[in-house]
Amino acid sequence: MILVFFLYGLMFFILGFAIFIYPKKESAFKLADKLWLLAWFGFIHGINEWLDMFILIKKPAETVFLSRLGLFSLVVSFLFLFQFGVKVIAGAKKKYSILKVLPSVAFMVWVAVVMSSSQRMLLGNIWARYLLGFPAVFLTAYALFTQIAEFKGMKLFSVVRDLKIAIGAFLSYGILAGCLVPDAEFFPASVFNYSAFLGITGIPVQIFRSLCAAVITYAMVRILGVFEWETKTRIRDLLTVTQNAYAELKKLEETKNSLTQMIVHDLNSPLTAIKGNIELLEMEMSNVFSEEQRNNMHTVLFSIQEMKDMISNLLDIGKIEEGKLALRYEEINLDEIFREATDVMHVLARQDGKVLTVHVPSGLPRVKADKEMIRRIISNLMGNAIKFTPSGSTIDIAAYYNSAGREVVIGVKDQGKGIPKEYLHRIFEKFVQVEATQSGQRTGKGLGLTFCKMATEAHGGRIWVESELNKGSTFYFTVPSLNA
């Protein structure tokens, strides 16, 4: 019998543990928020059976405390089961909400009966089963029955089958644990008791109770699987919604990008015409224009070129992102590119009262690259440096050969306000604008540096920035050389 009580208690303990560990939070099933009551019934009722096991092991003098503790755990476990049954029924059928007071009434009657008797331990056990256990188990069986319609409507027929198994097991347990009681001299305990059952079947009632406990636990654990199924279904539905939303957003983004590129591309033609006509006007009127007017013409031409570069940056960034940009590689001399890139920049720097210095050593190795792309990288970096360097300061452009990396390193140093540390890792991201000064001045449109990064990496080079607040910034990029 010791093993029977151990397994009997273990089954209910497993029931309680399984209910607690299964994910039920935010479940849509009506049963979910009441199952904790059934879990506590399982835990405490399992402990009650283990206490009965220890009573068999201990000496009679040592069992008084265990018997009292066992009676307490029996009553408490039945009260949890009672509450589970009435709350589930009241939740499913509002007209039965009056049932919520039934556990309290039954408990008070039990207290009155026990307190009025001289055999409190025996009568406490018997009437706990009559007044609490029997109605609690049968109400729980009916409570599970009320849930069948919900699962059947969702076509969860395996859950419905397990519910029916659990209902049958609870009803059987209600008879074996609620009607069959220890022997007593009053009816019905004098007729329906442990001794009578043993005499008819030859098997102790605890064995049949433990079998019912095993079936209840098996069926309820299988029913709990519906919460895992619900969680997986919710995740799958959420993933489907997310994927559909992503596909829709991607489609909208592609439409937006196509429209943007079309508009930007169309802007290039009138700008080219404007630039060509201004250059023609400058050539024809060079003898008429004053020095100030010629400088103004240079400023206009630079602004137009800046707009064209912006358009080219945006178009080329899109092409690089799509993997459609074809670089026109050729062997080039960096000295020539520096001269071309700095011609206009010298004029712009002088107009702003800034000095542009170029330190390019002779004999730099030739590189194989897209000449126009490299020119635009240098122009972008110099344009930023001029824009954010205060009047009277110097912008330094330098280049050197890094033999260890077999690459030419080009640096553009300004004397601006510098870049905050929190922006250093984001400065090359598209459309990122950094507040470079206390006045809120921003670093351009957030495209030039993105283009520089993508164009440099497309050539197999690297780009980075070194900056300190109030001490300026230096942008570096590399171009692989042809030197072995």
C-alpha positions in Angstrom: 0.0 0.0 0.0 2.9 2.3 0.6 3.8 2.2 -3.1 0.1 2.7 -4.0 -0.1 5.9 -1.9 3.2 7.1 -3.4 2.0 6.7 -7.0 -1.5 8.0 -6.1 0.0 11.3 -4.7 2.6 11.5 -7.6 -0.1 11.4 -10.2 -1.9 14.4 -8.7 1.4 16.2 -8.1 2.3 15.8 -11.7 -1.1 17.2 -12.7 -0.5 20.4 -10.7 3.1 20.8 -12.0 2.0 20.3 -15.6 -0.7 22.9 -15.4 1.8 25.4 -13.9 4.5 24.9 -16.6 2.2 25.0 -19.7 2.0 28.5 -21.3 -1.5 29.8 -20.7 -0.9 33.6 -20.4 -3.2 35.7 -22.7 -4.9 32.5 -23.9 -8.3 33.0 -25.5 -9.7 29.8 -24.1 -12.2 30.3 -21.2 -10.6 27.4 -19.2 -7.2 29.0 -19.1 -7.6 31.5 -16.2 -9.2 29.0 -13.9 -6.7 26.1 -14.3 -4.5 27.4 -11.4 -7.2 26.2 -9.0 -7.0 22.7 -10.4 -3.2 22.9 -10.2 -3.4 23.7 -6.5 -5.8 20.9 -6.0 -3.3 18.5 -7.6 -0.4 19.7 -5.5 -2.2 19.6 -2.2 -4.2 16.4 -2.8 -0.9 14.7 -3.9 0.7 15.9 -0.6 -2.4 14.5 1.3 -1.8 11.0 -0.2 1.9 11.1 0.6 1.0 12.0 4.2 -1.2 8.9 4.3 1.8 7.0 3.1 3.9 8.3 5.9 1.2 7.4 8.4 1.6 3.8 7.4 5.4 4.0 7.9 5.5 5.8 11.2 4.7 4.4 14.7 1.1 5.1 16.0 2.4 7.7 18.5 4.0 9.7 15.7 0.9 9.8 13.4 -1.3 12.2 15.3 0.3 15.3 13.8 0.4 13.7 10.3 -3.3 12.7 10.6 -4.2 16.3 11.5 -2.1 17.7 8.7 -3.6 15.1 6.3 -7.1 16.2 7.2 -6.2 19.8 6.7 -4.7 19.1 3.3 -7.7 17.0 2.2 -10.1 19.8 3.0 -8.0 22.5 1.4 -7.5 20.4 -1.8 -11.2 19.8 -2.1 -12.0 23.5 -1.6 -9.6 24.3 -4.5 -11.3 21.7 -6.7 -14.8 23.0 -5.6 -13.8 26.6 -6.5 -12.5 25.4 -9.9 -15.8 23.7 -10.7 -18.1 26.5 -9.7 -16.0 29.3 -11.3 -15.8 27.4 -14.7 -19.5 26.7 -14.6 -20.4 30.3 -13.6 -18.1 31.6 -16.4 -19.7 29.4 -19.0 -23.4 29.7 -17.8 -24.1 33.1 -16.1 -27.4 31.8 -14.6 -25.4 29.5 -12.4 -23.3 32.3 -10.8 -25.1 31.6 -7.5 -22.9 28.5 -7.3 -20.0 30.6 -6.3 -21.2 30.7 -2.7 -21.6 26.9 -2.5 -18.0 26.1 -1.4 -18.2 28.6 1.5 -21.5 27.2 2.6 -20.3 23.6 2.4 -17.2 24.4 4.3 -19.1 26.1 7.1 -21.4 23.1 7.4 -18.4 20.8 7.5 -16.9 22.9 10.4 -20.2 22.8 12.3 -20.5 19.0 12.0 -16.9 18.3 13.0 -16.9 20.8 15.9 -20.1 19.2 17.3 -18.6 15.7 17.3 -16.2 13.9 19.7 -14.6 11.9 16.9 -13.4 14.9 15.0 -10.6 13.2 13.0 -12.8 10.4 11.7 -15.9 12.6 11.0 -13.7 15.3 9.6 -12.4 12.9 6.9 -15.8 11.4 6.2 -17.8 14.7 6.0 -15.0 16.3 4.0 -15.6 13.7 1.3 -19.4 14.0 1.6 -19.7 17.8 1.8 -16.7 18.9 -0.2 -15.1 16.1 -2.2 -18.3 14.6 -3.8 -19.8 17.9 -5.0 -16.4 19.3 -6.0 -15.6 16.4 -8.2 -19.0 16.2 -9.9 -19.1 20.0 -10.4 -15.6 19.8 -12.0 -16.8 17.0 -14.3 -19.7 19.2 -15.4 -17.4 22.2 -15.7 -15.2 20.3 -18.2 -18.4 19.3 -20.0 -19.4 22.9 -20.5 -16.1 23.5 -22.4 -16.7 20.8 -25.0 -18.7 23.1 -27.2 -15.9 25.7 -27.5 -13.3 23.1 -28.6 -15.8 21.3 -30.9 -16.6 24.6 -32.6 -12.9 25.0 -33.3 -12.8 21.4 -34.6 -10.3 20.4 -32.0 -11.8 16.9 -31.8 -8.8 15.4 -30.1 -9.2 17.8 -27.2 -12.9 17.0 -27.0 -12.0 13.3 -26.8 -9.6 14.0 -23.9 -12.2 16.1 -22.2 -14.6 13.2 -22.2 -12.0 10.9 -20.8 -11.2 13.4 -18.0 -14.9 13.8 -17.3 -15.4 10.0 -17.0 -12.3 9.7 -14.8 -13.5 12.6 -12.5 -17.0 11.0 -12.2 -15.4 7.7 -11.2 -13.1 9.5 -8.8 -16.1 11.3 -7.3 -17.7 8.0 -6.4 -14.5 6.3 -5.1 -13.2 9.4 -3.2 -16.5 11.1 -2.3 -18.9 8.3 -1.5 -16.6 5.5 -0.2 -15.3 6.6 3.2 -13.7 5.1 6.3 -15.9 2.8 8.3 -18.4 4.5 10.7 -21.5 3.6 12.6 -23.9 6.0 10.9 -25.5 5.7 7.4 -24.3 5.8 4.6 -20.7 5.3 6.1 -21.8 2.1 7.7 -22.7 0.6 4.3 -20.5 2.3 1.7 -17.0 2.2 3.2 -13.5 0.8 2.7 -14.2 -2.5 4.3 -17.3 -3.2 2.3 -15.6 -2.3 -1.0 -12.6 -4.6 -0.1 -15.0 -7.4 0.8 -16.8 -7.1 -2.6 -13.8 -6.5 -4.9 -10.9 -7.9 -2.9 -8.9 -4.8 -3.8 -8.4 -1.7 -1.7 -10.2 1.4 -2.9 -7.0 3.4 -2.9 -5.8 1.3 -5.9 -8.8 2.3 -7.9 -8.5 5.9 -6.8 -4.8 5.9 -8.0 -5.9 4.5 -11.4 -8.5 7.3 -11.7 -5.8 9.9 -10.7 -3.5 8.5 -13.4 -6.3 8.8 -16.1 -7.2 12.3 -14.9 -3.6 13.4 -15.1 -3.1 11.8 -18.5 -6.2 13.4 -20.0 -5.6 16.8 -18.5 -2.0 16.9 -19.7 -3.1 16.1 -23.2 -5.8 18.8 -22.9 -3.1 21.3 -21.8 -1.4 20.7 -25.2 -4.1 22.9 -26.7 -2.4 26.0 -25.1 0.9 25.1 -26.8 -1.0 24.6 -30.1 -2.7 28.0 -29.5 0.7 29.7 -28.9 2.2 28.2 -32.0 -0.9 29.1 -34.1 -0.7 32.7 -32.7 3.0 32.9 -33.6 2.3 31.4 -37.1 -0.5 33.9 -37.7 1.6 36.8 -36.5 4.4 35.7 -38.7 2.1 35.5 -41.7 0.7 39.0 -40.9 4.2 40.3 -40.5 5.4 38.7 -43.8 2.4 40.1 -45.6 3.0 43.5 -44.2 6.7 43.3 -45.1 5.8 42.3 -48.6 3.4 45.2 -48.9 5.9 47.6 -47.5 8.6 46.3 -49.8 6.3 46.7 -52.7 5.5 50.3 -51.7 9.2 51.0 -51.1 10.0 49.7 -54.6 7.2 51.9 -56.1 8.6 54.9 -54.1 12.1 54.2 -55.2 11.1 53.8 -58.8 9.2 57.1 -58.7 12.0 58.9 -56.8 14.6 57.7 -59.3 12.5 58.7 -62.2 11.9 62.2 -60.9 15.6 62.6 -59.8 16.8 61.3 -63.2 14.5 63.8 -65.0 16.0 66.6 -62.9 19.4 65.9 -64.3 18.6 67.1 -67.8 17.5 70.6 -67.0 20.4 71.1 -64.6 22.8 70.0 -67.4 21.2 72.5 -69.7 21.4 75.3 -67.1 25.1 74.5 -66.4 26.0 74.4 -70.1 24.3 77.7 -70.8 26.0 79.4 -67.8 29.4 78.0 -68.9 28.8 79.3 -72.4 27.7 82.7 -71.0 30.9 82.8 -68.8 33.1 82.1 -71.9 31.4 84.7 -74.0 31.3 87.4 -71.3 34.6 86.7 -69.5 36.0 90.0 -70.7 32.9 91.9 -69.5 32.5 90.4 -66.0 34.2 91.8 -63.1 36.2 89.7 -60.6 33.2 89.6 -58.2 30.8 88.6 -61.0 33.2 85.8 -62.1 33.3 84.5 -58.6 29.5 84.6 -58.4 29.4 82.6 -61.7 31.8 80.1 -60.1 29.5 79.8 -57.1 26.5 79.2 -59.3 28.3 76.6 -61.3 29.5 74.9 -58.1 25.9 74.9 -56.7 24.7 73.3 -59.9 27.4 70.7 -59.8 26.6 70.1 -56.2 23.0 69.4 -57.1 24.1 67.2 -60.0 26.4 65.3 -57.6 23.5 64.9 -55.2 21.3 63.5 -57.9 24.1 61.2 -59.0 24.7 60.1 -55.4 21.0 59.2 -55.0 20.9 57.3 -58.3 24.1 55.5 -57.7 23.2 54.5 -54.1 20.1 52.9 -55.4 22.1 51.0 -58.1 24.7 49.8 -55.6 21.9 48.6 -53.2 20.4 46.7 -56.1 23.7 45.4 -57.3 23.3 47.1 -60.7 26.1 49.6 -60.6 28.7 48.8 -63.2 32.1 50.4 -62.4 34.2 51.5 -65.4 37.6 50.4 -64.3 40.8 52.0 -65.8 44.3 52.7 -64.7 44.3 56.2 -63.4 46.8 58.7 -61.9 45.5 60.1 -58.6 47.4 63.4 -59.2 45.1 64.2 -62.1 42.0 63.5 -60.1 43.2 65.7 -57.2 43.8 68.6 -59.6 40.3 68.2 -61.2 38.6 67.9 -57.9 40.4 70.8 -56.2 40.1 73.4 -59.1 36.6 74.5 -58.2 37.0 73.8 -54.5 39.9 76.4 -54.3 37.6 79.1 -55.6 34.8 78.1 -53.2 37.2 78.0 -50.2 38.7 81.5 -51.0 35.2 83.0 -51.2 34.5 81.7 -47.7 37.8 82.9 -46.4 39.2 79.4 -46.0 42.5 77.9 -47.1 42.6 74.6 -49.0 46.0 72.8 -48.9 46.8 69.7 -50.9 49.7 67.4 -50.0 50.0 64.6 -52.6 53.5 63.2 -52.9 54.8 62.5 -56.4 55.2 59.0 -57.4 52.0 57.6 -55.9 51.3 54.2 -57.4 48.6 54.1 -60.1 45.3 52.5 -59.2 42.6 50.7 -61.2 39.3 52.3 -60.5 36.3 54.2 -61.9 37.8 57.7 -62.4 34.5 59.6 -62.0 33.6 57.7 -58.8 36.9 58.5 -57.2 36.6 62.2 -58.2 33.2 62.3 -56.7 34.3 60.7 -53.4 37.1 63.3 -53.1 34.7 66.2 -54.0 32.1 65.1 -51.5 34.6 64.9 -48.7 36.2 68.3 -49.6 32.7 69.9 -50.0 31.7 68.7 -46.5 35.0 70.0 -45.1 34.6 73.4 -46.6 31.0 73.6 -45.5 31.7 72.9 -41.9 35.1 74.6 -41.4 34.8 78.1 -39.9 36.1 81.1 -41.9 39.9 81.7 -41.6 40.6 78.0 -41.1 42.4 75.4 -43.2 41.3 72.3 -44.9 44.0 69.7 -45.5 43.9 67.1 -48.2 46.7 64.5 -48.1 47.5 61.1 -49.6 50.1 58.5 -49.0 50.9 54.9 -50.0 50.3 52.2 -47.3 52.7 49.4 -48.4 51.4 47.0 -45.8 47.9 47.1 -47.1 49.0 47.8 -50.7 46.6 50.7 -50.9 46.6 54.5 -51.3 45.1 56.3 -48.3 43.5 59.7 -48.9 42.5 61.9 -46.0 40.5 65.2 -45.8 40.9 67.1 -42.5 38.7 70.0 -41.4 38.8 72.3 -38.4 35.1 72.2 -37.7 33.1 71.4 -34.5 33.7 67.7 -34.8 31.2 64.8 -34.6 29.7 63.5 -31.3 30.8 60.0 -30.4 27.3 58.6 -30.5 27.2 59.5 -34.3 30.6 58.2 -35.4 29.2 54.7 -36.1 26.2 56.1 -38.0 27.7 58.9 -40.0 27.8 56.9 -43.2 24.2 55.7 -43.0 21.7 56.9 -45.5 19.8 60.1 -44.5 21.5 60.3 -41.1 22.0 64.0 -40.3 24.2 64.9 -37.4 23.9 68.2 -35.5 27.4 69.4 -36.0 27.2 72.7 -34.1 25.4 74.1 -31.1 23.2 76.1 -33.4 21.8 72.9 -34.8 23.5 73.0 -38.2 23.3 69.6 -39.9 25.7 67.7 -42.0 24.0 67.9 -45.4 21.3 65.7 -46.8 22.7 62.4 -45.4 23.6 61.1 -48.9 27.1 62.2 -49.7 28.9 60.2 -47.1 26.6 57.2 -47.8 27.7 57.4 -51.4 31.4 57.7 -50.4 31.1 54.6 -48.3 29.3 52.5 -50.9 31.6 53.7 -53.8 34.7 53.0 -51.7 33.6 49.5 -50.7 32.6 48.8 -54.3 36.3 49.4 -55.2 37.4 47.1 -52.4 38.5 49.9 -50.2 37.8 51.2 -46.7 36.4 54.4 -45.3 36.4 55.8 -41.7 36.4 59.0 -39.7 38.4 60.2 -36.8 36.8 63.1 -34.9 36.9 65.0 -31.6 34.5 67.7 -30.5 35.8 71.2 -31.1 38.9 69.8 -32.8 37.6 68.9 -36.2 37.3 65.7 -38.2 39.4 63.7 -40.6 37.8 61.4 -43.2 39.9 58.7 -44.7 39.3 56.3 -47.6 41.5 53.9 -49.4 41.9 52.7 -53.0 43.7 49.4 -53.7 46.9 50.0 -55.7 48.3 48.0 -58.6 51.6 47.6 -56.9 52.5 43.9 -56.2 
